[in-house]
Amino acid sequence: MLRVTGLTCARGGLPVLSNVSFTVPAGEVLILRGANGIGKTTLLRTLAGLQPSLDGAVEYPEDEGAYASHADGIKAALTVTENLAFWADVHGAANPRSDSNAGLETVLSTFDLSDLRDRTGGTLSAGQKRRLGLARLGVIGRKVLFLDEPTVSLDGFSVKRFADWLRDQHLAHGGCAVIATHIDLGLAAPELDLTPFKAALDAGGGSDEAFL
Amino acid sequence: MIALLRRDLRLAVRAGGGFGLGLAFFLIVVVLVPFGVGPETELLSRIAPGILWVASLLAALLSLDRIFALDFEDGSLVLLATSPLPMEGVALIKATAHWITTGLPLTIAAPVLGFLLSLAPEAYLYLLLSLLLGTPALSMIGTFGAALTVGLRRGGLLLSLLVLPLYVPTLIFGAEAVRRGADGLDPTGALMLLGGITAGTFALLPFATAAVLRINLR
């Protein structure tokens, strides 16, 4: 479902990873490993199409990619339900699979947010915000997820809930995911260590950003 | 797209959203002018079109940096960029939401404040018309400026410097239309040019805004 061939990506004009290749079939997860600063976030942003790659190709069905990072995009003045409904609406316009209120309710209970539904985003704790950010993935109906440290500030119980959701709801329905994380999610998934792909210091490319 | 517009309007109305901030600023600036120049009715009525237009321009400027900065800080902008909404559509919706929360209230309040400045009675219709035609351009140009400065810390001042010169044509034709109306001349030409500027900005700037946003999100 996701095929990456010879990808070279850069951060701030400097290549950080070169010649990364992997495939993730439907129903599977790939865990990215590597020390801080190796380029996990850069790789995920490049995969999600937020920044151009210097070289190589990324292939997945169009309009099926979703990105989630440290910032959850939660509005402090909106309630939990309103936050989720907004993202469902935005994606629902092009994606009839993710409509219906029943779906929203299921997602709320899956991520243990049912009791918080009328609280505004500003009053949530860090972990609750994280859960809401992850719940967004449940309502947008995208198949290829790029998750950057999805379990930051989650407690063990919530990590397990998230892993269960990923396995039972997302992967079981033909989705796939690339996850950068430092902890064990409890998923039987192949891991990719990015250390061998570290770009050489004198690697070229990125010259189009020299004036920025 | 409608979902984004609804969310932006809802956010603007709720606490901390800044709805009415521009309007209050507009009110205060216009009320301050008679204190500054003295209570000469004739002088006030002569400068009223210019004052009303400059004040609405500054009021529109006041809330520009919120257009993208808040969404950028909490990560919504990145999520919107990876959503099925085209960035051009996002730019258009953001400008529309800004106009509804600032431009439209300004347009409605302006005639009341025109009275404070003893604006000539013939000019009220043209004041309303010119603001209705001109303020959308202020929002669209401002959205473009906000996109340019979105990644910058405290980019508000730079934003003003970038955007204010671009507001000059709108200001000239807007104030001119009201002045001609007040003098009993035909303001059609100025109004048409004003409408042309607005139509032009809405045709071109969403694309420029989207391109700038994509670069700033890298």
Interface residues (C-beta under 8 A of the other chain):
Chain A: A48 G49 L50 Q51 P52 D63 G65 A66 Y67 A68 S69 H70 A71 D72 G73 I74 K75 A76 A77 L78 E82 F86 W87 D89 V90 H91 A93 A94 N95 R136 I140
Chain B: M1 I2 A3 L4 R7 R10 L11 R14 A15 G16 G17 D71 E73 D74 G75 S76 V78 L79 L80 A81 T82 S83 P84 L85 L217 R218
